[in-house]
Amino acid sequence: MNIVPTPPINARTARSSGAFTLIELMVVISIMAILGALVVGLARRAADHKRLARVQAELSKWATMIDAYQNKLGFYPPSNPDNPFGPAVHPLFYELAGASINDANQTYTTYTTGYSSGETISNSVVKQVFGLAGLVNAASEKGEAVSFGKNIQAGDVISLTNAGWDGPVTLPRVSVEGPPPYPVNVWHYDSKHPTHNTNSYDLWAEIMVGGKTNIIGNWKR
């Protein structure tokens, strides 16, 4: 019986058998890593664009109500830029919702909006927090004040309080987080000293997108 010796295995034999060399494996792994990084980057970019688009839609929603207010009443809702919290704390929700006045206990109750049957705020809180003598779009007789807030939903506003306030206030909420250290994000509004739209009002939000602060304002729409 003749024994045929087995030929030594070399790179050419391995290649012809369909196996990968170490270099080929490293190239494939590198390509897969690059493709994975591209997919992750594109997904993150798409998520960032989605956040920006969401806030732009919210801006348009509030701006539409503000413009309707001005068209009906002849002036823009008052703001409160001179208070210690700046233009982030303002009576915009109450002015757009419209309110009835209870003269007996000096309170306002907002008209029905898209999510609420009415919220009550005292005149003392209006003076203390908003720096106003009272709400403008409010009346003792229902129907004399106008509601522009039928489209306001629960996620559009947030109720906040502070140790120095006599009660909570409701503010327009931004759905995307803002820069630290603030736990919640609200819309900034200034019709008293607007910087960009000097003949009307500035409405803007500061949001975190892509690890940096972005400003979405009505002067950019």
C-alpha positions, -999 to 999 in steps of 0.1 A, spaced: 0 0 0 13 34 -10 8 63 15 4 96 -1 18 124 22 -5 152 31 7 185 16 15 213 42 -12 239 47 -1 273 35 -18 306 28 -27 295 -7 -43 263 5 -63 282 31 -74 307 6 -85 281 -19 -105 263 8 -127 294 13 -113 306 47 -104 342 56 -69 354 65 -64 375 96 -60 406 75 -92 400 56 -111 395 89 -97 427 102 -108 446 71 -143 431 74 -145 441 111 -133 476 103 -159 480 76 -187 468 99 -176 492 126 -176 521 102 -211 512 89 -223 508 125 -210 542 134 -227 557 104 -260 541 113 -258 553 149 -248 588 137 -277 590 112 -302 577 138 -290 604 163 -292 631 136 -327 620 127 -337 621 164 -323 656 167 -342 668 136 -374 653 151 -369 672 184 -363 705 164 -394 699 143 -415 692 174 -405 724 190 -410 743 158 -446 730 157 -451 740 193 -438 775 185 -463 778 156 -491 767 178 -485 793 205 -478 820 179 -511 813 162 -530 818 194 -510 850 202 -517 865 168 -554 856 172 -554 874 205 -538 905 189 -562 904 160 -592 903 183 -581 926 211 -558 950 192 -527 943 214 -505 915 224 -508 896 257 -488 913 284 -454 898 294 -433 900 325 -396 904 315 -387 926 345 -395 900 372 -366 881 389 -372 851 367 -371 871 334 -392 863 303 -396 826 314 -424 835 338 -454 853 322 -492 852 322 -494 839 286 -515 808 294 -541 827 314 -544 855 288 -548 830 259 -573 808 278 -594 838 290 -608 840 324 -638 849 345 -634 871 375 -648 863 410 -649 897 426 -659 882 460 -627 863 466 -605 881 441 -597 851 419 -597 843 382 -609 810 367 -597 802 332 -622 791 305 -623 756 293 -593 746 272 -585 714 254 -575 697 286 -590 716 315 -624 727 327 -607 757 343 -578 767 365 -581 792 394 -555 817 403 -557 845 429 -553 881 420 -525 883 447 -505 856 428 -510 875 395 -495 906 411 -468 888 430 -456 864 402 -465 883 370 -461 919 383 -495 928 369 -525 946 385 -547 918 370 -553 897 340 -562 917 309 -583 891 290 -608 885 319 -643 897 328 -670 893 354 -695 883 328 -688 852 307 -684 860 271 -668 894 276 -634 878 277 -623 856 248 -608 822 249 -580 815 223 -569 783 241 -592 756 228 -562 738 213 -541 738 245 -536 702 256 -523 688 288 -488 683 275 -486 720 263 -485 734 299 -470 728 332 -479 740 367 -449 753 387 -444 768 421 -417 785 440 -409 790 477 -415 827 474 -449 824 456 -483 822 473 -495 797 448 -487 777 417 -488 792 382 -494 775 348 -468 781 321 -465 770 284 -442 740 284 -415 730 259 -415 693 252 -377 691 248 -354 695 277 -336 727 282 -300 735 292 -290 725 328 -297 731 356 -334 735 349 -355 703 355 -383 715 332 -384 738 302 -409 766 294 -414 791 266 -399 825 270 -422 854 260 -416 892 258 -440 917 244 -428 945 266 -392 948 254 -388 924 224 -353 924 210 -359 908 176 -395 917 167 -396 952 181 -431 959 169 -447 927 182 -433 901 205 -405 876 209 -413 840 217 -385 814 220 -373 782 236 -338 771 246 -335 734 240 -307 708 242 -301 691 208 -269 673 199 -253 681 232 -256 719 228 -281 746 234 -303 756 204 -326 786 204 -359 782 185 -376 816 182 -404 833 162 -379 856 145 -365 826 127 -397 812 113 
